[in-house]
Amino acid sequence: MSFISVILIVVVAFLAGMEGILDEFQFHQPLVACTLIGLVSGQLVPCVILGGTLQMIALGWANIGAAVAPDAALASIASAIILVMGGQGEAGVDTAIAVAIPLAVAGLFLTMVVRTLSVACVHRMDAAAAKGSFGGVEAWHIIAICMQGLRIAIPAAALLAIPTSTVQGFLESMPAWLTDGMSIGGGMVVAVGYAMVINMMATREVWPFFAIGFCLAAISDLTLIALGAIGLSMALIYLTLSESGGSSSGGGSNTGDPLGDILNDY
């Protein structure tokens, strides 16, 4: 791997760490982070596949109250680096996915460390605000955000410092029963993450669309583009019904269920 590629990967890792807090450009999302690493390393297709699979897992990760979700940024960056350095191409995606899960949990420790250190930055910002120093507040705010970036950039640089032959030898030395088990476990985690999303979105209005999509996905002749077009069309139809529900001359009331309101009008 060239020196420029290494620098660009560290930059992507730094941006992903900051975006884990900023949530503006979504660089910390697995699909974006893995795609960028694949782009700068010349292994775009395997990294896109890895990012898409990890994205399905990360859909179910969310910070709720005091509970902090697994670190999707560290999982994405580290697993993509391992995939790139492993040199196995698409064949190494399953192993990279399985490695990403414990890395995401380990990232919680780094998150707690950085957030603890950020408390000192907050006190410094309070002191600067008491003096009326807007520049001081902004400076300490930028420092705190950069600490979040270093939380991912430093482990990424450490992984890149390991010789490629060492990573390849480690992956090749893994027994078949372990790699197969990790592949199966990674697939199960994807299903669990998707189920968590469905559980959060489950309403009377959503279930019919889920059932239709589940049936359409079984048709092998339909590509992902076709399924996306069908989904977009159904969304537009639903929005149109939402605007017209309960507004006809039949006098039906708007209950918030556009399909139900239209049926009640008849």
C-alpha positions in Angstrom: 0.0 0.0 0.0 1.4 3.4 -1.0 2.2 6.1 1.5 -0.5 8.4 0.0 -3.1 5.7 0.5 -2.1 5.3 4.1 -2.4 9.0 4.7 -5.8 9.2 3.0 -7.1 6.2 5.1 -6.0 8.0 8.3 -7.7 11.1 7.1 -10.9 9.2 6.4 -10.7 7.6 9.9 -10.2 11.0 11.4 -13.3 12.4 9.6 -15.3 9.3 10.6 -14.4 9.8 14.2 -15.6 13.4 14.2 -18.8 12.6 12.3 -19.7 10.1 15.0 -20.5 13.2 17.1 -21.3 15.8 14.4 -23.7 13.7 12.3 -23.5 16.1 9.4 -21.9 14.4 6.5 -22.3 10.8 7.8 -18.7 9.8 7.2 -19.0 7.5 10.2 -21.7 5.4 8.6 -20.3 2.0 7.5 -21.4 2.3 3.9 -19.7 5.7 3.5 -16.6 5.0 5.6 -15.9 1.6 3.9 -16.5 3.0 0.5 -14.1 5.8 1.0 -11.4 3.5 2.2 -12.0 1.2 -0.7 -11.7 4.2 -3.0 -8.4 5.4 -1.7 -6.9 1.9 -1.4 -8.0 0.7 -4.9 -10.3 -2.1 -3.5 -13.6 -0.4 -4.0 -15.9 -3.4 -4.7 -15.0 -5.5 -1.6 -15.2 -2.5 0.6 -18.6 -1.4 -0.8 -19.9 -5.0 -0.1 -18.5 -4.8 3.4 -19.9 -1.4 4.1 -23.4 -2.3 2.8 -23.5 -5.4 5.0 -22.2 -3.5 8.1 -24.8 -0.8 7.4 -27.6 -3.3 7.8 -26.1 -4.2 11.2 -25.6 -0.6 12.3 -29.2 0.3 11.5 -30.2 -1.2 14.8 -27.5 0.7 16.7 -28.8 3.9 18.4 -27.9 5.9 21.6 -31.0 5.6 23.9 -30.8 7.6 27.1 -27.5 6.8 28.9 -27.0 3.6 26.8 -24.3 4.2 24.2 -24.5 2.1 21.0 -21.5 0.2 19.6 -19.0 2.3 17.8 -19.9 2.0 14.1 -17.1 4.2 13.0 -14.3 2.1 14.5 -15.9 -1.1 13.3 -16.2 0.2 9.8 -12.7 1.7 9.6 -10.9 -1.2 11.3 -12.7 -4.0 9.4 -12.1 -2.2 6.0 -8.4 -1.8 6.8 -8.2 -5.5 7.7 -10.0 -6.4 4.5 -7.7 -4.3 2.4 -4.5 -5.5 4.0 -5.7 -9.1 4.0 -5.7 -9.1 0.2 -8.5 -11.7 0.0 -10.9 -9.4 -1.9 -14.6 -10.3 -1.7 -13.7 -13.7 -0.1 -12.5 -11.9 3.0 -15.7 -9.9 3.5 -17.3 -12.4 5.9 -14.2 -12.5 8.1 -14.0 -8.7 8.2 -17.7 -8.5 9.1 -17.2 -11.0 12.0 -14.1 -9.0 13.2 -16.1 -5.7 13.1 -18.6 -6.8 15.7 -16.1 -7.1 18.6 -14.3 -4.0 17.4 -17.5 -2.1 17.7 -18.0 -3.2 21.3 -14.3 -2.4 22.0 -14.9 1.1 20.6 -17.2 1.8 23.5 -14.2 1.9 25.8 -12.5 4.5 23.6 -15.7 6.5 23.5 -15.9 6.6 27.2 -12.3 7.6 27.5 -12.6 10.5 25.1 -15.9 11.7 26.6 -14.3 11.7 30.1 -11.4 13.8 28.8 -13.9 16.1 27.1 -15.3 17.1 30.5 -12.1 19.1 31.0 -12.7 20.8 27.7 -16.2 21.7 28.8 -14.8 23.3 32.0 -12.3 25.3 29.9 -15.1 26.5 27.6 -17.1 27.6 30.7 -14.1 29.6 31.9 -13.6 31.2 28.5 -17.3 32.0 28.3 -17.1 33.7 31.7 -14.4 35.9 30.3 -16.4 36.7 27.2 -13.9 35.0 25.0 -15.8 33.5 22.1 -12.5 32.5 20.4 -11.6 30.5 23.4 -15.0 28.7 23.4 -14.6 27.8 19.8 -11.0 26.7 20.2 -11.8 24.2 23.0 -14.9 23.0 21.0 -12.7 22.2 18.0 -10.2 20.5 20.3 -12.9 18.3 21.8 -14.1 17.4 18.3 -10.6 16.6 17.1 -10.2 14.2 20.1 -13.1 12.3 18.7 -11.4 12.1 15.3 -8.1 10.9 16.9 -10.2 8.2 18.7 -10.5 6.4 15.3 -7.4 7.8 13.5 -4.9 6.4 16.1 -6.2 2.8 16.0 -6.4 3.0 12.2 -2.8 4.2 12.0 -1.8 1.4 14.4 -3.4 -1.2 12.2 -1.7 0.2 9.1 1.6 0.0 10.9 1.3 -3.8 11.1 3.0 -5.4 8.1 0.6 -6.6 5.4 2.2 -10.1 5.5 1.4 -10.4 9.2 -2.3 -9.6 8.6 -2.4 -12.0 5.6 -0.7 -14.7 7.6 -3.1 -14.3 10.5 -6.2 -14.5 8.3 -4.9 -17.5 6.4 -4.0 -19.3 9.7 -7.6 -19.1 10.9 -9.2 -22.6 10.8 -12.1 -23.3 8.6 -14.5 -23.9 11.5 -13.7 -20.5 12.9 -14.1 -18.6 9.7 -17.3 -20.4 8.8 -18.7 -19.8 12.3 -17.8 -16.1 12.1 -19.5 -15.9 8.7 -22.7 -17.5 10.1 -22.6 -15.3 13.1 -22.1 -12.2 11.0 -25.1 -13.1 8.9 -27.2 -13.6 12.1 -26.1 -10.2 13.4 -27.3 -8.6 10.2 -30.7 -10.2 10.7 -30.9 -9.0 14.3 -30.0 -5.5 13.3 -32.7 -5.4 10.7 -35.2 -6.9 13.1 -34.4 -4.1 15.6 -35.1 -1.5 13.0 -38.4 -3.2 12.1 -39.3 -3.3 15.8 -38.8 0.4 16.1 -40.8 1.2 12.9 -43.6 -1.4 13.3 -47.0 0.3 13.0 -50.2 -0.7 11.4 -49.5 1.4 8.4 -45.9 0.1 7.8 -46.6 -3.7 8.1 -48.4 -4.0 4.7 -45.5 -2.3 2.9 -43.1 -4.6 4.6 -45.1 -7.7 3.6 -45.2 -6.5 0.0 -41.5 -5.8 -0.1 -40.7 -9.2 1.5 -42.7 -10.9 -1.3 -41.1 -8.8 -4.1 -37.6 -9.5 -2.8 -38.2 -13.2 -3.4 -38.6 -12.6 -7.2 -35.1 -13.2 -8.6 -35.8 -11.3 -11.8 -36.2 -8.0 -9.9 -32.9 -6.2 -9.4 -32.1 -3.8 -6.5 -32.8 -0.9 -8.8 -36.2 -2.3 -9.6 -37.0 -2.9 -5.9 -35.8 0.7 -5.2 -38.1 2.1 -7.9 -41.0 0.1 -6.6 -40.3 1.3 -3.0 -40.1 4.9 -4.2 -43.3 4.6 -6.2 -45.1 3.2 -3.1 -43.8 6.0 -1.0 -45.1 8.6 -3.4 -48.5 6.9 -3.6 -48.6 6.9 0.2 -47.7 10.6 0.4 -50.4 11.4 -2.1 -53.0 9.4 -0.1 -51.8 11.2 3.1 -52.6 14.5 1.5 -56.0 13.5 0.3 -57.1 11.2 3.2 -60.2 12.5 5.1 -60.6 15.5 2.8 -63.3 14.2 0.5 -66.9 15.3 0.5 -67.9 12.2 2.5 -67.2 14.0 5.7 -64.8 11.4 7.1 -62.5 12.6 9.8 -58.7 12.6 9.4 -57.4 10.0 11.9 -53.8 10.0 10.8 -54.3 6.8 8.8 -54.7 7.9 5.2 -55.7 4.5 3.9 -58.2 4.1 6.7 -59.6 7.6 6.1 -60.2 7.0 2.4 -61.9 3.7 3.1 -64.1 5.3 5.8 -65.2 7.9 3.2 -66.7 5.1 1.2 
